[in-house]
Amino acid sequence: MKIIKNMLDTKLNLRTQNDFPIDGVEFIDINPLILQGDVYSEIIDKMYNEIKDKKIDYIVSPEARGFIFGSILANKLGIGLIPVRKQGKIPSNYVEKTFYSTKEYGQDILEIPKLVNDTFKDKRVYILDDIYATGNTINAITNTLTELGAKVIGIGVAINIINLNCDKDVFSLIDIEET
């Protein structure tokens, strides 16, 4: 793994695990970053500064590691969080849309809960996650929210694996290249 960009004021201590969760995948563990209170706080502050003026109605974050950043930033912005969950984690009478996300190591079925007012039309949303790899999960979320009438204002992640995607519109604090 080669670090291309680091917007944090610290030397990165990223941990990887080869062949997890399946053979051929190099899992990037963000725990070393969030275990350090000052680094975790810096990540939140830099993400907040990126999105604070975007007039967002909701933060959208996929489970589970997206919640680590999305919930704190939604709270800090004084807006709601739309948690994107794996199938069966939300009662069916609250599910607005189900979609499939093909990942680098499998397929997920993810669900988005209904909003209180029951409509996504013209809601301004910002998608936050921990790592942007192939982009399949974020693309599935973006397409679904757009179909539901929401306006995706932006996408932000802590880490972008730039050689697995070609999306230049993603805000990231750390860009890496897997070698």
Backbone as CSV, one residue per row, in Angstrom:
resi,resn,N_x,N_y,N_z,CA_x,CA_y,CA_z,C_x,C_y,C_z
1,MET,0.844,-1.165,0.000,0.000,0.000,0.000,0.896,1.237,0.000
2,LYS,0.559,2.165,-0.897,1.336,3.398,-1.019,0.418,4.587,-0.740
3,ILE,0.809,5.455,0.192,0.022,6.632,0.524,0.337,7.733,-0.491
4,ILE,-0.694,8.206,-1.173,-0.562,9.230,-2.192,-0.854,10.615,-1.596
5,LYS,-1.873,10.699,-0.737,-2.256,11.956,-0.111,-2.614,11.691,1.344
6,ASN,-2.177,12.581,2.230,-2.542,12.513,3.644,-2.841,13.922,4.117
7,MET,-4.111,14.246,4.330,-4.506,15.577,4.795,-4.492,15.682,6.322
8,LEU,-4.137,14.604,6.998,-4.102,14.624,8.460,-2.737,15.114,8.936
9,ASP,-2.740,15.697,10.111,-1.502,16.224,10.685,-0.776,15.158,11.507
10,THR,-0.799,13.947,11.046,-0.184,12.851,11.789,0.390,11.838,10.809
11,LYS,1.358,11.098,11.287,1.896,9.994,10.491,0.864,8.871,10.545
12,LEU,0.531,8.354,9.395,-0.515,7.332,9.347,-0.024,5.987,9.846
13,ASN,-0.877,5.360,10.619,-0.620,4.021,11.119,-1.785,3.140,10.686
14,LEU,-1.837,2.842,9.387,-2.906,1.995,8.870,-2.493,0.537,8.963
15,ARG,-3.432,-0.276,9.340,-3.178,-1.708,9.454,-3.943,-2.414,8.343
16,THR,-3.294,-3.361,7.705,-3.969,-4.136,6.666,-3.924,-5.613,7.018
17,GLN,-4.870,-6.329,6.466,-4.928,-7.779,6.666,-5.123,-8.420,5.300
18,ASN,-4.138,-9.179,4.864,-4.254,-9.863,3.583,-5.235,-11.020,3.686
19,ASP,-5.908,-11.271,2.554,-6.837,-12.396,2.410,-7.977,-12.356,3.429
20,PHE,-8.490,-11.136,3.687,-9.650,-10.991,4.560,-10.626,-10.028,3.906
21,PRO,-11.878,-10.308,3.818,-12.593,-11.459,4.350,-12.506,-12.711,3.471
22,ILE,-11.937,-12.549,2.265,-11.714,-13.714,1.405,-10.325,-13.611,0.797
23,ASP,-9.854,-14.707,0.216,-8.547,-14.721,-0.425,-8.467,-13.650,-1.512
24,GLY,-7.339,-12.966,-1.560,-7.096,-11.977,-2.589,-7.482,-10.550,-2.213
25,VAL,-8.166,-10.376,-1.083,-8.571,-9.038,-0.652,-7.639,-8.558,0.447
26,GLU,-7.175,-7.317,0.311,-6.369,-6.692,1.363,-7.296,-5.753,2.145
27,PHE,-7.666,-6.144,3.350,-8.579,-5.383,4.197,-7.809,-4.247,4.865
28,ILE,-8.336,-3.034,4.776,-7.725,-1.884,5.425,-8.492,-1.605,6.710
29,ASP,-7.803,-1.644,7.820,-8.398,-1.472,9.141,-8.241,-0.014,9.571
30,ILE,-9.367,0.688,9.759,-9.310,2.084,10.188,-9.206,2.217,11.711
31,ASN,-9.282,1.106,12.431,-9.237,1.176,13.894,-8.018,1.917,14.439
32,PRO,-6.815,1.746,13.876,-5.681,2.515,14.412,-5.896,4.029,14.350
33,LEU,-6.674,4.504,13.385,-6.951,5.943,13.282,-7.941,6.392,14.349
34,ILE,-9.024,5.641,14.506,-10.077,6.090,15.423,-9.778,5.744,16.880
35,LEU,-8.822,4.872,17.123,-8.414,4.578,18.503,-7.622,5.723,19.114
36,GLN,-7.053,6.563,18.272,-6.306,7.735,18.735,-7.279,8.918,18.751
37,GLY,-7.651,9.364,19.938,-8.652,10.417,20.073,-8.340,11.664,19.282
38,ASP,-7.081,12.089,19.282,-6.724,13.311,18.562,-6.853,13.123,17.050
39,VAL,-6.513,11.948,16.544,-6.617,11.680,15.110,-8.096,11.565,14.710
40,TYR,-8.871,10.857,15.513,-10.309,10.712,15.259,-10.970,12.092,15.226
41,SER,-10.637,12.936,16.177,-11.179,14.282,16.249,-10.772,15.095,15.018
42,GLU,-9.529,14.943,14.580,-9.063,15.657,13.398,-9.816,15.209,12.146
43,ILE,-10.062,13.914,12.020,-10.834,13.396,10.876,-12.211,14.036,10.860
44,ILE,-12.892,14.031,12.003,-14.234,14.608,12.099,-14.192,16.102,11.766
45,ASP,-13.227,16.824,12.328,-13.127,18.263,12.080,-12.895,18.573,10.601
46,LYS,-12.027,17.820,9.950,-11.734,18.075,8.528,-12.934,17.723,7.647
47,MET,-13.629,16.638,7.981,-14.847,16.306,7.226,-15.919,17.378,7.449
48,TYR,-16.065,17.823,8.687,-17.035,18.869,9.012,-16.738,20.141,8.217
49,ASN,-15.482,20.560,8.181,-15.115,21.764,7.441,-15.403,21.632,5.952
50,GLU,-15.307,20.415,5.426,-15.596,20.181,4.009,-17.092,20.338,3.715
51,ILE,-17.961,19.943,4.642,-19.391,19.882,4.312,-20.276,20.907,5.025
52,LYS,-19.736,21.647,5.965,-20.569,22.514,6.821,-21.362,23.571,6.063
53,ASP,-20.898,24.025,4.937,-21.589,25.087,4.195,-22.400,24.568,3.007
54,LYS,-22.616,23.282,2.919,-23.287,22.700,1.752,-24.815,22.645,1.877
55,LYS,-25.364,23.124,2.976,-26.833,23.150,3.176,-27.445,21.768,2.959
56,ILE,-27.004,20.833,3.769,-27.417,19.435,3.667,-28.595,19.163,4.603
57,ASP,-29.549,18.360,4.144,-30.677,17.946,4.990,-30.351,16.688,5.787
58,TYR,-29.584,15.780,5.170,-29.272,14.499,5.808,-27.867,14.039,5.449
59,ILE,-27.245,13.369,6.400,-26.047,12.576,6.120,-26.540,11.159,5.876
60,VAL,-26.007,10.510,4.847,-26.330,9.117,4.529,-25.059,8.308,4.719
61,SER,-25.132,7.266,5.556,-23.941,6.442,5.808,-24.296,4.963,5.798
62,PRO,-23.519,4.186,5.048,-23.734,2.733,5.055,-23.089,2.085,6.274
63,GLU,-23.727,0.994,6.731,-23.149,0.279,7.872,-21.931,-0.487,7.427
64,ALA,-21.121,-0.837,8.290,-21.168,-0.439,9.687,-20.184,0.685,9.934
65,ARG,-19.121,0.694,9.180,-18.057,1.656,9.477,-18.391,3.077,9.032
66,GLY,-19.325,3.252,8.113,-19.762,4.594,7.751,-20.429,5.306,8.913
67,PHE,-21.071,4.531,9.803,-21.736,5.109,10.973,-20.733,5.813,11.884
68,ILE,-19.483,5.351,11.883,-18.448,5.907,12.762,-18.255,7.393,12.495
69,PHE,-18.398,7.801,11.242,-18.225,9.205,10.870,-19.573,9.894,10.660
70,GLY,-20.490,9.228,10.003,-21.768,9.837,9.644,-22.595,10.292,10.823
71,SER,-22.684,9.493,11.857,-23.533,9.858,12.998,-22.979,11.069,13.737
72,ILE,-21.680,11.119,13.914,-21.071,12.258,14.607,-21.246,13.534,13.783
73,LEU,-21.032,13.448,12.484,-21.149,14.643,11.645,-22.592,15.107,11.519
74,ALA,-23.542,14.190,11.438,-24.954,14.587,11.408,-25.299,15.341,12.685
75,ASN,-24.853,14.814,13.818,-25.099,15.478,15.093,-24.452,16.854,15.140
76,LYS,-23.221,16.938,14.693,-22.483,18.205,14.714,-23.136,19.249,13.806
77,LEU,-23.742,18.800,12.704,-24.424,19.694,11.767,-25.859,19.998,12.191
78,GLY,-26.368,19.240,13.163,-27.748,19.431,13.616,-28.774,18.920,12.622
79,ILE,-28.414,17.861,11.881,-29.313,17.283,10.873,-29.484,15.796,11.149
80,GLY,-30.360,15.157,10.382,-30.618,13.742,10.564,-29.606,12.854,9.864
81,LEU,-29.573,11.610,10.322,-28.728,10.571,9.729,-29.627,9.532,9.078
82,ILE,-29.333,9.198,7.844,-30.023,8.095,7.175,-29.058,6.923,7.170
83,PRO,-29.297,5.940,8.052,-28.409,4.778,8.091,-28.808,3.761,7.020
84,VAL,-27.882,3.435,6.159,-28.118,2.408,5.144,-27.697,1.090,5.774
85,ARG,-28.646,0.168,5.875,-28.429,-1.056,6.645,-28.460,-2.281,5.759
86,LYS,-27.861,-3.358,6.252,-27.953,-4.637,5.565,-29.367,-5.180,5.707
87,GLN,-29.756,-5.995,4.751,-31.111,-6.534,4.710,-31.499,-7.181,6.038
88,GLY,-32.722,-6.886,6.467,-33.263,-7.510,7.661,-32.964,-6.765,8.954
89,LYS,-32.253,-5.655,8.884,-31.923,-4.890,10.090,-32.956,-3.806,10.388
90,ILE,-33.836,-3.517,9.413,-34.888,-2.521,9.575,-36.213,-3.245,9.360
91,PRO,-37.227,-2.992,10.211,-38.527,-3.636,9.977,-39.039,-3.298,8.579
92,SER,-39.650,-4.258,7.933,-40.044,-4.086,6.534,-41.009,-2.935,6.319
93,ASN,-41.830,-2.590,7.311,-42.759,-1.480,7.103,-42.059,-0.121,7.115
94,TYR,-40.763,-0.085,7.378,-40.019,1.161,7.349,-39.044,1.245,6.178
95,VAL,-38.947,0.205,5.404,-37.970,0.200,4.312,-38.531,0.906,3.096
96,GLU,-37.780,1.865,2.595,-38.186,2.623,1.418,-37.727,1.935,0.136
97,LYS,-36.504,1.433,0.127,-35.939,0.896,-1.113,-34.870,-0.142,-0.786
98,THR,-34.844,-1.200,-1.516,-33.816,-2.221,-1.375,-33.002,-2.244,-2.658
99,PHE,-31.688,-2.336,-2.523,-30.839,-2.406,-3.706,-29.687,-3.361,-3.443
100,TYR,-29.065,-3.798,-4.515,-27.956,-4.738,-4.437,-26.659,-3.999,-4.699
101,SER,-25.662,-4.312,-3.923,-24.345,-3.711,-4.106,-23.324,-4.821,-4.273
102,THR,-22.751,-4.913,-5.453,-21.696,-5.887,-5.682,-20.390,-5.280,-5.215
103,LYS,-19.745,-5.941,-4.259,-18.504,-5.435,-3.698,-17.342,-6.246,-4.261
104,GLU,-16.148,-5.810,-3.910,-14.970,-6.505,-4.426,-14.892,-7.940,-3.913
105,TYR,-15.645,-8.243,-2.866,-15.586,-9.593,-2.306,-16.958,-10.195,-2.050
106,GLY,-17.977,-9.679,-2.686,-19.297,-10.279,-2.501,-20.398,-9.304,-2.850
107,GLN,-21.608,-9.668,-2.469,-22.775,-8.856,-2.781,-23.547,-8.581,-1.505
108,ASP,-23.998,-7.351,-1.342,-24.819,-6.969,-0.201,-26.202,-6.580,-0.694
109,ILE,-27.172,-6.808,0.139,-28.497,-6.249,-0.068,-28.664,-5.210,1.023
110,LEU,-28.815,-3.951,0.603,-28.876,-2.847,1.547,-30.253,-2.191,1.489
111,GLU,-30.663,-1.614,2.609,-31.981,-0.990,2.692,-31.866,0.416,3.273
112,ILE,-32.722,1.294,2.760,-32.776,2.676,3.221,-34.114,2.875,3.928
113,PRO,-34.114,3.422,5.155,-35.392,3.633,5.852,-36.158,4.812,5.262
114,LYS,-37.484,4.790,5.439,-38.309,5.922,5.027,-37.994,7.117,5.903
115,LEU,-38.175,8.284,5.335,-38.040,9.505,6.106,-39.323,9.751,6.896
116,VAL,-39.244,10.586,7.906,-40.405,10.888,8.741,-41.551,11.434,7.902
117,ASN,-41.231,12.320,6.965,-42.284,12.880,6.117,-42.556,12.015,4.886
118,ASP,-41.908,10.853,4.839,-42.181,9.840,3.823,-41.743,10.220,2.409
119,THR,-40.878,11.226,2.250,-40.433,11.568,0.909,-38.976,12.018,0.898
120,PHE,-38.269,11.593,-0.124,-36.887,12.019,-0.332,-36.819,13.178,-1.322
121,LYS,-37.972,13.517,-1.918,-38.000,14.520,-2.990,-37.350,15.828,-2.541
122,ASP,-36.343,16.239,-3.317,-35.620,17.497,-3.123,-34.817,17.584,-1.821
123,LYS,-34.655,16.484,-1.113,-33.800,16.490,0.083,-32.352,16.494,-0.385
124,ARG,-31.554,17.320,0.269,-30.128,17.436,-0.055,-29.364,16.515,0.887
125,VAL,-28.691,15.525,0.302,-28.006,14.514,1.111,-26.517,14.472,0.779
126,TYR,-25.747,14.094,1.767,-24.300,13.928,1.602,-23.967,12.526,2.094
127,ILE,-23.290,11.750,1.278,-22.950,10.370,1.622,-21.568,10.345,2.266
128,LEU,-21.485,9.726,3.440,-20.213,9.596,4.168,-19.939,8.140,4.466
129,ASP,-18.702,7.720,4.209,-18.301,6.349,4.514,-16.847,6.364,4.975
130,ASP,-16.361,5.213,5.352,-14.980,5.133,5.824,-14.010,5.003,4.664
131,ILE,-14.282,4.062,3.757,-13.350,3.764,2.663,-14.107,3.681,1.343
132,TYR,-13.538,4.287,0.323,-14.079,4.207,-1.029,-13.147,3.289,-1.811
133,ALA,-13.655,2.127,-2.166,-12.835,1.155,-2.899,-13.332,1.092,-4.345
134,THR,-14.136,0.095,-4.664,-14.645,-0.037,-6.028,-15.747,0.959,-6.330
135,GLY,-16.377,1.491,-5.295,-17.449,2.462,-5.490,-18.818,1.851,-5.666
136,ASN,-18.918,0.534,-5.673,-20.208,-0.102,-5.942,-21.271,0.220,-4.893
137,THR,-20.908,0.203,-3.623,-21.887,0.495,-2.575,-22.338,1.948,-2.667
138,ILE,-21.396,2.872,-2.763,-21.750,4.288,-2.836,-22.529,4.586,-4.116
139,ASN,-22.161,3.968,-5.226,-22.906,4.173,-6.471,-24.332,3.655,-6.358
140,ALA,-24.515,2.505,-5.716,-25.859,1.961,-5.525,-26.692,2.897,-4.647
141,ILE,-26.088,3.424,-3.588,-26.792,4.361,-2.707,-27.138,5.630,-3.477
142,THR,-26.179,6.172,-4.219,-26.396,7.395,-4.996,-27.531,7.209,-5.989
143,ASN,-27.504,6.115,-6.741,-28.545,5.857,-7.742,-29.918,5.707,-7.100
144,THR,-29.968,5.009,-5.978,-31.248,4.795,-5.293,-31.800,6.111,-4.761
145,LEU,-30.965,6.900,-4.107,-31.433,8.183,-3.570,-31.901,9.111,-4.687
146,THR,-31.187,9.104,-5.802,-31.575,9.930,-6.944,-32.931,9.482,-7.492
147,GLU,-33.122,8.161,-7.616,-34.413,7.622,-8.064,-35.547,8.043,-7.128
148,LEU,-35.238,8.175,-5.838,-36.243,8.565,-4.853,-36.458,10.077,-4.802
149,GLY,-35.696,10.827,-5.589,-35.896,12.266,-5.674,-34.931,13.109,-4.872
150,ALA,-33.996,12.484,-4.174,-33.015,13.237,-3.385,-31.944,13.823,-4.294
151,LYS,-31.279,14.858,-3.784,-30.151,15.464,-4.499,-28.883,15.131,-3.724
152,VAL,-28.015,14.329,-4.334,-26.757,13.963,-3.690,-25.796,15.129,-3.887
153,ILE,-25.474,15.808,-2.794,-24.646,17.010,-2.829,-23.163,16.665,-2.876
154,GLY,-22.808,15.511,-2.320,-21.407,15.114,-2.335,-21.199,13.783,-1.658
155,ILE,-19.973,13.309,-1.771,-19.552,12.037,-1.176,-18.223,12.285,-0.491
156,GLY,-18.105,11.816,0.742,-16.860,11.965,1.472,-16.461,10.684,2.166
157,VAL,-15.161,10.445,2.236,-14.621,9.255,2.892,-13.327,9.616,3.613
158,ALA,-12.973,8.793,4.565,-11.674,8.966,5.215,-10.567,8.520,4.257
159,ILE,-10.768,7.360,3.616,-9.727,6.779,2.758,-10.299,6.442,1.388
160,ASN,-9.586,6.844,0.342,-9.956,6.511,-1.029,-8.842,5.643,-1.620
161,ILE,-9.210,4.455,-2.076,-8.247,3.573,-2.749,-8.324,3.918,-4.228
162,ILE,-7.465,4.816,-4.656,-7.623,5.453,-5.961,-7.430,4.521,-7.155
163,ASN,-6.694,3.447,-6.992,-6.509,2.568,-8.150,-7.658,1.564,-8.313
164,LEU,-8.657,1.589,-7.414,-9.826,0.717,-7.564,-11.025,1.445,-8.149
165,ASN,-10.925,2.773,-8.285,-12.028,3.549,-8.838,-11.446,4.736,-9.583
166,CYS,-12.276,5.378,-10.351,-11.800,6.542,-11.111,-12.645,7.769,-10.795
167,ASP,-13.260,7.797,-9.621,-14.148,8.884,-9.237,-13.344,10.031,-8.637
168,LYS,-13.241,11.105,-9.360,-12.468,12.266,-8.903,-13.295,13.227,-8.057
169,ASP,-14.610,12.992,-7.948,-15.491,13.898,-7.220,-15.691,13.497,-5.766
170,VAL,-14.960,12.530,-5.293,-15.082,12.078,-3.909,-14.097,12.844,-3.033
171,PHE,-14.603,13.440,-1.957,-13.722,14.096,-0.990,-13.104,13.018,-0.113
172,SER,-11.792,13.036,0.011,-11.104,12.062,0.871,-9.989,12.755,1.618
173,LEU,-9.723,12.241,2.794,-8.613,12.758,3.593,-7.319,12.046,3.263
174,ILE,-7.438,10.777,2.909,-6.266,9.951,2.625,-6.508,9.223,1.304
175,ASP,-5.593,9.352,0.374,-5.639,8.576,-0.858,-4.508,7.559,-0.818
176,ILE,-4.864,6.316,-1.113,-3.832,5.282,-1.167,-3.945,4.529,-2.481
177,GLU,-2.871,3.858,-2.797,-2.819,2.977,-3.950,-2.436,1.603,-3.434
178,GLU,-3.250,0.618,-3.747,-2.879,-0.738,-3.348,-1.843,-1.251,-4.317
179,THR,-0.810,-1.895,-3.771,0.268,-2.403,-4.624,0.284,-3.907,-4.658
